[in-house]
Amino acid sequence: MLGKDGGLIVIGENFNSTRKIKATSPRVIEEDGKTGIKYTDLDGNDRILDCTNIIPEDLAERNSFMIPHIAQALRNKDMNYISWAIKNQEKHGAHVIDLCVDEMSVYPEERFEWIKWTVETAQKVTDSIVAIDSSDSNTIYAGLEAHDGSKNRPAINSFNLEDGRQELVPMAKDHNALLFANASGNAGMPQNAAERVENLTTCMNMMDEVGIPMEDRFLDPLVFPIGAGPEFGMHYLDAVTELRSNYPDAHIFGGHSNVSFGLPQRKLVNEVFIALAVQAGCDAVMIDPVMNHPEVLQDFMFAANALTGKDEYSMKYLKYTRAKMGMTRGGKKK
């Protein structure tokens, strides 16, 4: 169950066709006449994602080239890399695997086929919930149609007040899907905390109308890079605080790594911001679970809730720490 016993829900963001690795990364090697990304699969075997056909031969071009590794794995139908990319997120604590193929093609019909194949393939690899993520509602619909609901529920990422996105609300109801909603308005991005809350309140009203259960709603107030505006961090955090007060039973999350774009030591900035977001009321995060260590975030969330009185008498904290230590209430090993 997601969020069992008040735990942090982790949405793994790594299976996205926009994900790239520098061609100059030490992970990029040449072996047996091929150039590719070296990785160690979950069985401990050294493997290579073959990228020979897309890496420029010219050294100057290669130095600035970014390898779209998820897209390359999909085009190669490299099941070893695909399985590793999904299962590695689970290994590091992801409960939901976000799937996005928008960069695979500019042609809608081709994207439909890619999302169908990707959803079907992901469900062969994992029993976790998969979130179907696209800027195009029709692509999301194609993914939902390919999804096998007997294995697990799908999630939709995401609807907002932009024209054409509201149709995802009844679509979520029809497909028994978790529904992510973000704070984008019909006229553009929100300018402050108040607009974030106002837009998401309208989204909540729309979900009320079709009967989306409260526990199936995930609200994203939208994280903007603080390098582009020093007030953007507090806009998000203030919106989280108000939304948590207004909707105690809904889930609140965000693309928290967005906050650090353009800054050095991004991991540090991300971790501090996630901690602030949890304190403000987030009970879910959409992150790179390999980089951001969800177990540390889980520790922080349970301890912070106990310290601030949100966890009365520290009952959830005690249960969490006992389970983590593998101990019974009497102190004996399980």
C-alpha positions as CSV (number, residue, x, y, z in Angstrom):
1,M,0.0,0.0,0.0
2,L,1.3,3.5,-0.9
3,G,2.1,5.6,2.1
4,K,1.6,2.7,4.5
5,D,1.8,3.8,8.2
6,G,2.4,7.4,7.1
7,G,5.6,6.7,5.1
8,L,6.9,8.8,2.4
9,I,5.7,7.9,-1.1
10,V,8.6,7.9,-3.6
11,I,7.9,8.4,-7.3
12,G,10.9,7.4,-9.4
13,E,11.5,9.9,-12.2
14,N,14.3,8.2,-14.0
15,F,12.5,6.3,-16.8
16,N,11.9,9.3,-19.0
17,S,13.1,9.6,-22.6
18,T,14.5,13.0,-21.8
19,R,17.1,11.6,-19.5
20,K,20.7,12.1,-20.7
21,I,24.3,11.3,-19.8
22,K,27.3,13.3,-20.9
23,A,29.3,11.5,-23.6
24,T,32.4,12.4,-21.7
25,S,31.2,10.6,-18.5
26,P,33.5,7.9,-17.2
27,R,30.6,5.6,-17.6
28,V,30.9,5.8,-21.4
29,I,33.5,3.3,-22.6
30,E,34.7,1.7,-25.8
31,E,34.8,-2.1,-25.9
32,D,34.8,-4.7,-28.7
33,G,34.4,-1.9,-31.3
34,K,31.4,-0.5,-29.6
35,T,30.8,2.7,-27.6
36,G,28.3,2.7,-24.8
37,I,27.3,3.2,-21.2
38,K,28.7,0.7,-18.8
39,Y,26.5,-0.4,-15.9
40,T,26.2,-3.3,-13.5
41,D,22.9,-5.1,-13.6
42,L,21.1,-6.3,-10.5
43,D,22.8,-9.7,-10.7
44,G,26.2,-8.1,-10.6
45,N,27.1,-8.6,-14.3
46,D,28.9,-5.8,-16.1
47,R,26.9,-4.8,-19.2
48,I,27.0,-2.0,-21.9
49,L,24.1,-0.1,-23.4
50,D,25.3,0.2,-27.0
51,C,25.2,3.8,-28.2
52,T,27.7,3.5,-31.1
53,N,25.1,4.6,-33.7
54,I,24.3,8.0,-32.0
55,I,27.6,9.2,-30.5
56,P,29.4,11.7,-32.8
57,E,32.7,10.6,-34.2
58,D,34.0,14.2,-34.2
59,L,35.8,14.8,-30.9
60,A,34.5,18.4,-30.6
61,E,30.9,17.3,-31.1
62,R,31.3,14.4,-28.8
63,N,32.6,16.6,-26.0
64,S,29.3,18.4,-25.9
65,F,27.0,15.5,-26.8
66,M,24.4,14.3,-24.3
67,I,23.4,10.6,-24.7
68,P,19.6,10.1,-24.4
69,H,20.1,6.7,-22.6
70,I,16.5,5.8,-21.8
71,A,15.4,6.6,-25.4
72,Q,18.4,4.6,-26.7
73,A,17.5,1.6,-24.6
74,L,13.9,1.8,-25.9
75,R,15.0,2.1,-29.5
76,N,17.4,-0.8,-29.1
77,K,14.7,-2.8,-27.2
78,D,17.5,-3.5,-24.8
79,M,15.6,-5.4,-22.1
80,N,18.7,-5.7,-19.8
81,Y,19.0,-1.9,-19.6
82,I,15.3,-1.3,-19.4
83,S,14.9,-3.9,-16.6
84,W,17.9,-2.4,-14.7
85,A,16.7,1.2,-15.1
86,I,13.3,0.2,-13.6
87,K,14.4,-2.3,-10.9
88,N,17.3,-0.1,-9.8
89,Q,14.8,2.6,-8.8
90,E,12.7,0.1,-6.9
91,K,15.9,-1.2,-5.2
92,H,16.5,2.4,-4.0
93,G,13.0,2.9,-2.6
94,A,10.7,3.9,-5.4
95,H,7.0,2.9,-5.0
96,V,5.8,4.3,-8.4
97,I,7.8,4.3,-11.7
98,D,7.1,7.3,-13.9
99,L,7.1,6.5,-17.6
100,C,7.5,9.2,-20.3
101,V,8.2,8.7,-24.0
102,D,7.4,12.2,-25.3
103,E,10.9,12.5,-26.8
104,M,10.7,9.4,-28.8
105,S,8.8,11.0,-31.7
106,V,7.2,14.2,-32.8
107,Y,4.4,12.2,-34.5
108,P,1.5,11.4,-32.2
109,E,0.7,8.0,-33.8
110,E,4.3,6.9,-33.1
111,R,4.2,8.1,-29.5
112,F,1.0,6.1,-29.0
113,E,2.8,3.0,-30.1
114,W,5.9,3.8,-27.9
115,I,3.8,4.4,-24.8
116,K,1.8,1.2,-25.4
117,W,5.0,-0.9,-25.8
118,T,6.7,0.8,-22.8
119,V,3.7,0.3,-20.4
120,E,3.4,-3.4,-21.5
121,T,7.2,-3.9,-21.1
122,A,7.4,-2.1,-17.7
123,Q,4.5,-4.3,-16.4
124,K,6.6,-7.4,-17.3
125,V,9.5,-6.0,-15.3
126,T,7.8,-4.6,-12.2
127,D,4.7,-5.1,-10.0
128,S,4.9,-1.5,-8.9
129,I,2.5,1.2,-10.0
130,V,3.5,2.8,-13.2
131,A,2.6,6.5,-13.9
132,I,1.8,7.3,-17.5
133,D,3.4,10.7,-18.0
134,S,2.9,12.9,-21.1
135,S,2.2,16.4,-22.2
136,D,-0.4,14.9,-24.6
137,S,-3.6,13.6,-23.2
138,N,-4.1,11.2,-26.1
139,T,-0.7,9.6,-25.4
140,I,-1.8,9.1,-21.8
141,Y,-5.0,7.5,-23.0
142,A,-3.0,5.1,-25.3
143,G,-0.9,4.1,-22.3
144,L,-4.0,3.5,-20.1
145,E,-5.5,1.3,-22.8
146,A,-2.4,-0.8,-22.9
147,H,-2.2,-1.1,-19.1
148,D,-3.1,-4.4,-17.4
149,G,-5.2,-3.4,-14.4
150,S,-5.2,-7.0,-13.1
151,K,-1.5,-6.5,-12.2
152,N,-1.8,-3.1,-10.5
153,R,-3.4,0.2,-10.8
154,P,-2.1,2.9,-13.1
155,A,-1.3,6.5,-12.3
156,I,-1.8,9.6,-14.6
157,N,0.8,12.3,-14.6
158,S,-0.8,14.8,-14.8
159,F,-3.9,17.0,-15.3
160,N,-4.2,20.8,-14.8
161,L,-6.3,23.7,-15.9
162,E,-4.8,23.9,-19.4
163,D,-7.2,23.3,-22.3
164,G,-7.5,19.6,-23.1
165,R,-6.1,18.3,-19.8
166,Q,-9.4,18.2,-17.9
167,E,-10.5,15.1,-19.9
168,L,-8.0,13.2,-17.8
169,V,-10.2,13.4,-14.7
170,P,-13.0,11.1,-16.0
171,M,-10.4,9.0,-17.7
172,A,-8.8,8.4,-14.3
173,K,-12.1,7.4,-12.9
174,D,-12.8,5.0,-15.8
175,H,-9.4,3.3,-15.4
176,N,-9.2,3.2,-11.6
177,A,-6.1,5.4,-11.8
178,L,-4.3,7.5,-9.2
179,L,-4.5,11.0,-10.5
180,F,-1.7,13.6,-10.3
181,A,-2.7,17.2,-10.6
182,N,-0.4,20.2,-11.1
183,A,-0.9,23.9,-10.4
184,S,-0.6,25.1,-14.0
185,G,-3.4,27.5,-14.9
186,N,-5.3,28.0,-18.2
187,A,-3.3,31.2,-18.7
188,G,0.1,29.8,-17.8
189,M,2.3,29.0,-14.9
190,P,1.3,30.2,-11.4
191,Q,3.1,33.4,-10.2
192,N,2.9,32.8,-6.5
193,A,1.7,30.6,-3.7
194,A,-1.9,31.9,-3.8
195,E,-2.2,31.1,-7.5
196,R,-0.9,27.6,-6.9
197,V,-3.5,27.0,-4.2
198,E,-6.3,28.5,-6.2
199,N,-5.5,26.4,-9.3
200,L,-5.2,23.2,-7.3
201,T,-8.4,23.9,-5.4
202,T,-10.2,24.1,-8.8
203,C,-8.6,20.8,-9.7
204,M,-9.8,19.3,-6.4
205,N,-13.4,20.5,-7.2
206,M,-13.2,18.7,-10.6
207,M,-12.1,15.5,-8.9
208,D,-14.9,15.9,-6.4
209,E,-17.4,16.0,-9.3
210,V,-16.4,12.6,-10.7
211,G,-15.8,11.0,-7.3
212,I,-12.0,10.5,-7.3
213,P,-11.2,9.1,-3.8
214,M,-9.2,11.5,-1.7
215,E,-6.4,9.0,-1.2
216,D,-6.0,8.7,-5.0
217,R,-5.2,12.4,-5.5
218,F,-1.7,13.7,-5.8
219,L,-1.3,17.5,-5.8
220,D,1.8,19.1,-7.3
221,P,2.1,22.9,-6.6
222,L,5.1,23.0,-9.1
223,V,8.7,23.6,-8.1
224,F,10.6,26.3,-10.1
225,P,14.4,26.7,-10.0
226,I,15.5,29.2,-7.4
227,G,18.3,30.2,-9.7
228,A,15.7,31.9,-11.8
229,G,13.9,33.5,-8.9
230,P,14.9,33.6,-5.2
231,E,11.2,33.6,-4.1
232,F,10.3,30.5,-6.0
233,G,11.2,28.1,-3.2
234,M,8.9,29.8,-0.7
235,H,6.1,30.1,-3.3
236,Y,6.1,26.3,-3.4
237,L,6.6,25.7,0.3
238,D,3.9,28.2,1.3
239,A,1.5,26.5,-1.1
240,V,2.2,23.1,0.3
241,T,1.5,24.3,3.9
242,E,-1.9,25.8,2.9
243,L,-2.9,22.8,0.7
244,R,-2.0,20.4,3.6
245,S,-4.2,22.4,5.9
246,N,-7.1,22.4,3.4
247,Y,-6.7,18.8,2.3
248,P,-5.3,16.6,5.1
249,D,-6.1,13.4,3.3
250,A,-4.7,14.2,-0.2
251,H,-1.1,13.5,-1.2
252,I,1.2,16.4,-1.9
253,F,4.4,16.1,-3.9
254,G,6.5,17.9,-6.4
255,G,9.4,17.5,-8.9
256,H,11.7,18.6,-6.1
257,S,15.0,18.3,-8.1
258,N,13.8,21.2,-10.3
259,V,14.7,23.6,-7.5
260,S,18.4,23.2,-8.1
261,F,18.7,23.6,-11.9
262,G,21.8,25.8,-12.7
263,L,23.3,25.6,-9.2
264,P,26.4,23.7,-8.0
265,Q,26.1,20.8,-5.6
266,R,22.6,20.1,-6.7
267,K,22.3,17.0,-4.5
268,L,22.8,19.1,-1.4
269,V,20.2,21.7,-2.5
270,N,17.8,19.0,-3.4
271,E,18.1,17.2,-0.1
272,V,17.6,20.3,2.0
273,F,14.6,21.4,-0.1
274,I,13.0,18.0,0.2
275,A,13.4,18.2,4.0
276,L,11.7,21.6,4.0
277,A,9.0,20.3,1.7
278,V,8.3,17.3,4.1
279,Q,8.1,19.7,7.0
280,A,5.7,21.9,5.1
281,G,3.4,18.9,4.4
282,C,4.6,16.8,1.5
283,D,4.1,13.1,2.0
284,A,5.4,12.2,-1.5
285,V,8.4,13.1,-3.6
286,M,9.2,12.7,-7.3
287,I,12.9,12.2,-7.4
288,D,15.9,10.3,-8.7
289,P,15.8,7.6,-5.9
290,V,19.4,6.5,-6.8
291,M,20.8,9.9,-6.1
292,N,18.6,11.2,-3.3
293,H,18.5,8.1,-0.9
294,P,14.8,7.7,0.0
295,E,15.7,5.8,3.1
296,V,17.3,8.9,4.6
297,L,14.2,10.9,3.6
298,Q,12.0,8.3,5.3
299,D,14.0,8.6,8.5
300,F,13.7,12.4,8.4
301,M,10.0,12.3,7.8
302,F,9.1,10.0,10.7
303,A,11.5,11.8,13.1
304,A,10.3,15.3,12.0
305,N,6.6,14.3,12.4
306,A,7.4,12.9,15.9
307,L,9.3,16.1,16.9
308,T,6.6,18.5,15.6
309,G,3.7,16.6,17.2
310,K,2.1,15.4,13.9
311,D,2.8,11.9,15.1
312,E,1.0,11.7,18.4
313,Y,3.1,10.0,21.1
314,S,5.6,9.1,18.3
315,M,3.6,5.9,17.6
316,K,4.4,5.8,13.9
317,Y,8.0,6.7,14.5
318,L,8.3,3.8,17.0
319,K,6.7,1.3,14.7
320,Y,8.9,2.5,11.8
321,T,12.2,2.3,13.7
322,R,11.3,-1.1,15.2
323,A,10.5,-2.5,11.8
324,K,13.7,-1.0,10.4
325,M,15.8,-2.6,13.1
326,G,14.1,-5.9,12.5
327,M,13.1,-6.1,16.1
328,T,9.9,-7.2,17.9
329,R,8.4,-5.1,20.6
330,G,10.1,-7.3,23.1
331,G,13.5,-6.6,21.5
332,K,14.1,-10.0,20.0
333,K,15.2,-10.7,16.4
334,K,12.5,-11.6,14.1
